Amino acid sequence: MPKVARFAVLLVGVIVVGAVLWWSFARRESASELILYGNVDLRQVELPFNGSERVAQVLAQEGDRVKQGQVLARLETSRLAPQVAKAEADLAAQQQAVDRLHHGNRPEEIAQARANVDAASADAENARAQYARLRSLSESSSGRAVSRQDFDAAKAALDTAEARLAVNRKALALELAGPRKEDVAQGEAQLRADQAQFALLQQQFQDAELKAPLDAVVRSRIVEPGEISSPQKSAFTLAIVDPKWVRAYVSETDLGSVHEGMGAAVTADAFRGRAFQGWIGFISPVAEFTPKNVETTELRSSLVYEVRVFVRDPGNELRLGMPATVHVALKPGPGGAPASARASSAGRGGA
């Protein structure tokens, strides 16, 4: 081949390669939108009863919108209610016992103890005088005037009266001292135990009503009246529709173009001509291989990063698992800030 022809072929090749590189560079520089593909995702709650009892009522159906605290189902309480009543009565009785220990003895009880001491003292004084008279007679020259039996009886009466006086004095001292601190501590400990038992039974009684932990939509109703509930068996499956997001994946080459807070528009084949506004709320810090269920219109890197694009769906139209397309605006707007980021910030402020 002549040199001129080879030069011409080489020149054409250089021009073609240069044109391809220029077109690729110009296309990347002029790109104003990043398109991601993913699926609608949301959180779900498996909601079981916190006890084992027969189901009395089921008040929610699939598709119902429920509010936080709304009763979804009830258990029978015919056996639990008497236990709660007994625990409440035991608690009241123990509370009165502790109050009595703290208040101490009544003035009337102390006065009674003093009167008992006075009576015992008088009996002891009388027995002492009787014994002294018999002893004086027995020691006289005519000791035969007092029999040994009468003398011993007088001595025994004196000892008994003095012992009774000592017992009544001790009883008065106990009345004045009041209850022991150990008795008070024991009573208070028993009171706390009764309070804990009553609180436990009250909580079990409240758990007989299965309430929604947050605003959600009933996705599955699993129990029916008459069944036996179990903490290991879900009664309902709740779908949390706010927040709702699209789980998408961005390639490593496009990772530098996105960040948290950027605005985005979400479209779905089921809603042609409509776009749901949202924003990028999370970008995974860990790379992973491209999932098989993610398809794009152009070749991507094998390593991708998960992106959660939160979307506003007040009508709850986007369904779990629905394929969706995410459009992220990249071209800077006036002032140098990305237009998508400003739109996202404005949207979140009004949400």
C-alpha positions in Angstrom: 0.0 0.0 0.0 1.4 3.4 -0.9 2.6 5.6 1.9 0.0 8.2 1.2 -2.8 5.7 1.6 -1.4 4.4 4.9 -1.1 7.9 6.2 -4.7 8.6 5.2 -5.9 5.5 6.9 -4.0 6.4 10.1 -5.2 10.0 9.9 -8.9 8.8 9.6 -8.3 6.4 12.6 -7.0 9.2 14.8 -9.9 11.4 13.8 -12.4 8.7 14.6 -10.8 7.9 18.0 -10.6 11.6 18.8 -14.2 12.1 17.9 -15.4 9.2 20.0 -13.4 10.4 23.0 -14.6 14.0 22.5 -18.2 12.7 22.2 -17.9 10.7 25.4 -16.3 13.5 27.3 -18.9 16.0 26.0 -21.7 13.6 26.9 -20.4 13.2 30.4 -19.9 17.0 30.8 -23.3 17.8 29.5 -25.1 15.1 31.5 -27.7 16.9 33.7 -29.4 13.8 35.2 -28.4 10.6 36.8 -30.9 7.7 36.4 -31.0 4.9 38.9 -33.2 1.8 39.0 -34.6 0.0 42.0 -37.6 -1.1 43.9 -40.0 0.5 46.4 -39.2 -0.6 50.0 -40.7 0.0 53.4 -40.5 -1.4 56.9 -42.9 -4.0 58.3 -43.8 -4.9 61.9 -44.7 -8.4 63.0 -47.1 -7.8 65.9 -47.8 -10.7 68.3 -49.7 -10.7 71.6 -47.6 -10.6 74.7 -49.3 -13.5 76.3 -51.1 -16.8 75.7 -54.9 -16.7 76.0 -57.9 -17.2 73.8 -58.6 -14.4 71.3 -61.9 -12.7 72.1 -62.1 -10.0 69.4 -60.3 -9.0 66.2 -61.1 -5.4 65.2 -58.9 -4.8 62.2 -58.8 -6.1 58.6 -56.3 -6.2 55.8 -55.8 -2.7 54.3 -57.1 -0.8 57.3 -55.2 2.4 58.2 -54.5 2.3 61.9 -53.3 5.0 64.3 -50.8 4.6 67.1 -52.5 3.2 70.2 -55.5 1.9 68.3 -56.8 -1.5 69.6 -56.5 -4.2 66.9 -57.6 -7.3 68.9 -58.5 -8.4 72.5 -57.9 -11.5 74.5 -60.3 -13.0 77.1 -59.7 -11.6 80.6 -62.2 -13.7 82.7 -59.4 -15.5 84.5 -57.0 -12.5 84.8 -59.5 -10.0 86.2 -59.9 -11.8 89.6 -56.1 -12.0 90.0 -55.8 -8.3 89.5 -58.6 -7.7 92.1 -56.9 -9.9 94.6 -53.5 -8.3 94.1 -55.1 -4.9 94.6 -56.7 -6.0 97.8 -53.4 -7.5 99.1 -51.6 -4.3 98.3 -54.2 -2.2 100.2 -54.0 -4.4 103.3 -50.2 -4.3 103.3 -50.2 -0.5 102.9 -52.4 -0.2 106.0 -50.0 -2.4 107.9 -47.0 -0.3 106.9 -48.9 2.9 107.8 -49.6 1.5 111.3 -46.0 0.7 111.8 -45.0 4.2 110.8 -47.6 5.9 113.0 -46.5 3.9 116.0 -48.8 3.0 119.0 -51.9 5.1 119.8 -52.0 7.2 123.0 -54.9 5.0 124.2 -52.7 1.9 124.0 -49.9 3.6 125.9 -52.4 4.8 128.6 -53.7 1.2 128.9 -50.1 -0.1 129.4 -49.6 2.5 132.1 -52.8 1.5 133.8 -51.7 -2.2 133.7 -48.4 -1.2 135.4 -50.3 0.8 138.1 -52.6 -2.2 138.8 -49.7 -4.6 138.9 -47.8 -2.3 141.2 -50.7 -2.1 143.6 -51.1 -5.9 143.7 -47.4 -6.2 144.3 -47.5 -3.7 147.2 -50.5 -5.6 148.8 -48.7 -8.9 148.5 -45.6 -7.5 150.0 -47.5 -6.1 153.0 -49.2 -9.4 153.5 -46.0 -11.3 153.4 -44.3 -8.9 155.8 -47.2 -9.4 158.4 -47.0 -13.2 158.2 -43.2 -13.1 158.5 -43.4 -10.8 161.5 -45.8 -13.2 163.2 -43.8 -16.3 162.3 -40.7 -14.7 163.9 -42.4 -13.9 167.2 -42.1 -16.1 170.3 -45.5 -17.7 169.5 -44.6 -18.7 165.9 -47.3 -21.3 166.1 -49.9 -18.6 165.2 -48.9 -18.8 161.5 -48.8 -22.1 159.7 -46.0 -22.9 157.3 -48.5 -23.3 154.5 -49.9 -19.8 154.9 -46.4 -18.3 155.0 -45.4 -20.1 151.7 -48.6 -19.0 150.0 -47.9 -15.4 150.9 -44.4 -15.7 149.6 -45.6 -17.2 146.3 -48.2 -14.4 145.9 -45.6 -11.8 146.4 -43.3 -13.4 143.8 -46.2 -13.6 141.3 -47.2 -10.0 141.9 -43.6 -8.7 141.4 -43.2 -10.8 138.2 -46.5 -9.5 136.8 -45.3 -5.9 137.6 -42.1 -6.5 135.7 -44.0 -7.9 132.7 -46.3 -4.9 132.6 -43.4 -2.5 132.9 -41.7 -4.2 129.9 -44.9 -3.9 128.0 -45.1 -0.2 128.7 -41.5 0.2 127.6 -42.4 -1.5 124.3 -45.4 0.7 123.8 -43.3 3.8 124.3 -40.5 2.6 122.0 -42.8 1.8 119.2 -42.2 -0.8 116.4 -38.7 -2.1 115.7 -37.0 -0.8 112.6 -36.6 -4.3 111.4 -40.4 -4.8 111.5 -40.8 -1.5 109.6 -38.2 -2.6 107.0 -39.9 -6.0 106.6 -43.3 -4.4 106.2 -42.0 -2.0 103.5 -40.3 -4.8 101.7 -43.5 -6.8 101.6 -45.3 -3.7 100.4 -42.9 -3.3 97.5 -43.4 -7.0 96.6 -47.1 -6.5 96.6 -46.8 -3.4 94.4 -44.6 -5.2 91.9 -47.1 -8.1 91.7 -50.0 -5.7 91.2 -48.1 -3.8 88.5 -47.3 -7.1 86.7 -50.9 -8.2 86.7 -52.0 -4.8 85.6 -49.6 -4.9 82.7 -50.8 -8.4 81.7 -54.4 -7.1 81.8 -53.4 -4.2 79.5 -51.5 -6.6 77.2 -54.8 -8.3 76.6 -55.5 -5.5 74.2 -53.2 -5.6 71.2 -52.5 -2.0 70.1 -50.8 -0.5 67.1 -47.3 0.7 68.0 -47.4 3.4 65.3 -49.4 4.7 62.3 -49.4 2.0 59.7 -51.5 -0.1 57.3 -52.6 -3.6 58.2 -50.9 -5.9 55.6 -51.9 -9.3 57.1 -54.4 -10.4 59.6 -53.3 -13.8 60.9 -55.4 -14.6 64.0 -59.1 -15.1 64.3 -61.5 -15.1 67.4 -61.3 -18.4 69.3 -57.6 -19.1 68.6 -55.0 -19.3 71.3 -52.5 -16.5 71.1 -48.8 -16.9 71.5 -45.8 -14.4 71.8 -44.1 -16.5 69.1 -47.0 -16.2 66.7 -47.7 -12.9 64.9 -51.3 -11.7 65.0 -50.8 -8.9 62.4 -48.3 -7.7 60.0 -48.2 -3.9 59.7 -46.6 -1.9 56.9 -45.1 1.4 57.8 -45.9 3.6 54.9 -44.1 6.7 56.2 -41.2 6.8 55.5 -41.2 5.0 52.2 -38.1 4.7 50.0 -36.7 3.3 46.8 -33.8 1.0 47.2 -31.5 1.7 44.2 -27.8 1.2 43.4 -25.2 3.7 42.1 -22.1 2.6 40.4 -18.6 3.5 41.7 -18.0 5.8 38.8 -21.1 7.9 39.6 -20.7 7.8 43.3 -19.0 11.2 43.4 -22.0 12.8 41.7 -24.5 12.1 44.5 -24.7 12.9 48.2 -27.2 12.8 51.0 -29.8 15.5 50.8 -30.0 15.7 47.0 -33.5 16.0 45.6 -34.8 13.3 43.3 -37.9 12.4 41.3 -39.3 8.9 41.4 -41.4 7.4 38.5 -43.1 4.1 38.1 -44.5 2.3 35.1 -47.9 2.1 36.9 -48.1 5.9 37.1 -47.1 7.2 33.7 -46.6 10.9 33.4 -46.4 11.3 37.2 -43.4 11.9 39.4 -43.1 11.4 43.2 -40.8 13.9 44.9 -38.1 12.7 47.2 -34.5 13.0 48.3 -31.5 10.9 48.8 -31.4 10.0 52.5 -28.8 7.3 52.7 -25.7 6.1 50.7 -24.1 2.9 51.9 -20.5 3.2 53.0 -19.8 -0.3 51.8 -19.6 -1.5 48.3 -21.3 -4.7 47.1 -21.7 -6.6 43.8 -24.4 -5.6 41.4 -27.7 -7.4 42.4 -29.1 -9.6 39.7 -32.5 -7.9 39.9 -31.1 -4.4 39.1 -31.0 -3.6 35.4 -29.8 -0.4 33.7 -29.7 0.9 30.2 -25.9 1.2 30.1 -22.9 -0.8 31.2 -21.9 -0.2 34.8 -19.2 -1.2 37.2 -19.4 -4.5 39.0 -19.2 -2.8 42.4 -22.2 -0.6 43.4 -23.4 1.2 46.5 -26.9 1.0 47.9 -28.8 4.3 47.9 -32.1 4.9 49.7 -34.2 7.6 48.0 -36.9 8.6 50.4 -40.2 9.5 48.6 -43.3 11.3 49.6 -46.4 9.2 48.9 -49.3 10.7 50.9 -51.8 8.6 48.9 -50.0 5.4 49.7 -50.0 4.5 46.0 -46.5 3.0 45.7 -46.5 -0.6 46.7 -43.9 -2.8 48.2 -41.5 -4.2 45.6 -42.8 -2.1 42.8 -40.0 -1.3 40.2 -39.2 2.4 40.2 -36.9 4.8 38.3 -35.0 7.5 40.2 -34.1 10.7 38.4 -31.4 12.8 40.2 -30.7 16.2 38.7 -26.9 17.0 38.5 -26.7 20.3 36.7 -26.0 23.3 39.0 -28.7 25.9 39.3 -28.4 29.6 39.9 -26.0 30.4 42.7 -23.9 27.3 42.0 -26.0 24.9 44.2 -27.6 21.8 42.6 -31.2 22.5 41.7 -32.2 19.1 43.0 -30.7 19.8 46.4 -32.6 23.1 46.7 -35.9 21.4 45.7 -35.3 18.6 48.2 -34.6 21.0 51.0 -37.7 23.1 50.2 -39.8 19.9 50.0 -38.7 18.6 53.3 -39.3 21.9 55.0 -42.9 21.9 53.9 -43.4 18.2 54.7 
